[in-house]
Amino acid sequence: MPDVTTEASHPLYVPLTVPQTAGPRRRRPPAPPVPALRLAPERLRTGIVAGAGAVGLLWGLQARPSARLDVLFASGAHLTGLLGGYGVLVLLLLMARVPAVEHGVGADRLARWHGLGGRYVLGLIAAHTVLALCGHAVHTHADLVTATGDLLSYGAIAAATAGTALFAAVGITSARSVRRRLRHETWRAVHLGALLAAALGFVHQLAGPDIAGGLLTRWLWSMAHATVAVLLLWYRIVVPARAALRHDLRVAEVRDEGPGVVSVLVRGKGVDQLRAEPGQFFRWRFLRRGLWATALPFSLSAPVRDDTLRITVKALGDHTRRVRRLRPGTRVLASGPFGALTAHRRTRRKVLLLAGGVGITPLRALFETLPGGPGDVTLLYRASDASAVVLREELESIARERRAALHFLLGPSDGSFDPLAPRALRNLVPDLAAHDVYLCGPPAMARAATASLRRAGVPASRIHSEDFDRA
């Protein structure tokens, strides 16, 4: 048994360590899927910024310098309008579920970028509206009320106004205080209104002087919108529908794993063609009452074997409680795989997997499949007590077979001793700073663990995590 020099005698903290003894000959893990095409986050970010620069250049080529107040208002309205329209395209692209983007950037990072970008886009649209209104009022020597009525008499501007109202509804319902009070289905229905808002905005843009002024500009702007529309249609509708017909996924078994926790085995035809990697997740839609309307993001808790996918779910809400009542034969629609918490992020020979609660599910699959010799892979599993440990027998078996280090860090989260403190982590993993770290757990635990890892000397670039709830 390895030497563990933490405060093991503390009454509120119980570390349990699985001996690294040679076990029976381990069965060969399934062959890894063919590596997927991945777009690095830096390249995507650079592309987005370059696109914004091109839009600004388009505005600059058409701008006419003038000190007249109405012209200044109009110029500002044109710039914010163009950038707002471009921003809408970027937001839709981020959520189009393009595999190269999802696998390279990560679904939770895309969601964060989408949320942050949405605030900027709403600001640009609001600025465009105010500047255009003020410019028209100054140009026509009218008050703002009269200018508003005059502008709304134009069909393209009326369409843009309706689109702006839809975007505002999306922004309001995305605020944390509001979203917590809404059912997911309601929030999603409001978000679908963004597609109509984008279409109405496109109609408005084609009628404006910046886009309508030249044939090439109109063609480029139209092609950009058409490309994003095709990507949305293809990856959010066509690909999932085709996969459902091709793989015929159905629930094969629902297995109890502990209090409030079940594993669902889903079997289909040619599942290996999905190219799912350990650490990734799917969005699952179970075709039964109470579940069919919602796509639930669950990560794979085991590698793909024998055309079978497995997820492990803890009952935390209405939908997850219904999962345990699924029956064999239930039809399943699964879109994916998504996520970037995979072996491709690895940069070091030694790897630490740090899990909290049901966050063990993607890390359990990685624990089995990440290449490495004895001592190269370590798993720390934080849980409140022994009853909260999920898939314990499987983890212990994997640890024995591959002679990997496995520590269960059991104790209440509000105890006086923190097993995830920098010193405690270094005691368990003496050369911690030389490891890559894969982290998955509840948001509060993940934030605290990330801060501890940084203080323990692990660079941020080697701490890999993904928030599947956000994704």
Secondary structure, 3 states (H helix, E strand, C coil): CCCCCCCCCCCCCEEEEECCCCCCCCCCCCCCCCCCCCCCHHHHHHHHHHHHHHHHHHHHHHCCCCCCHHHHHHHHHHHHHHHHHHHHHHHHHHCCCCHHHHHHHCHHHHHHHHHHHHHHHHHHHHHHHHHHHHHHHHHHCCCHHHHHHHHHCCHHHHHHHHHHHHHHHHHHHHCHHHHCCCCHHHHHHHHHHHHHHHHHHHHHHHHCHHHHCCHHHHHHHHHHHHHHHHHHHHHHHHHHHHHHHHHCCEEEEEEEEECCEEEEEEECCCHHHHCCCCCCEEEEEECCCCCCCCCEEEEECCCCECCEEEEEEECCCHHHHHHCCCCCCCEEEEEEEECCCCHHHCCCCCEEEEEEHHHHHHHHHHHHHCCCCCCCEEEEEEECCHHHCCCHHHHHHHHHHHCCEEEEEECCCCCCCCCCCHHHHHHHCCCHHHCEEEEECCHHHHHHHHHHHHHCCCCHHHEEECCCCCC
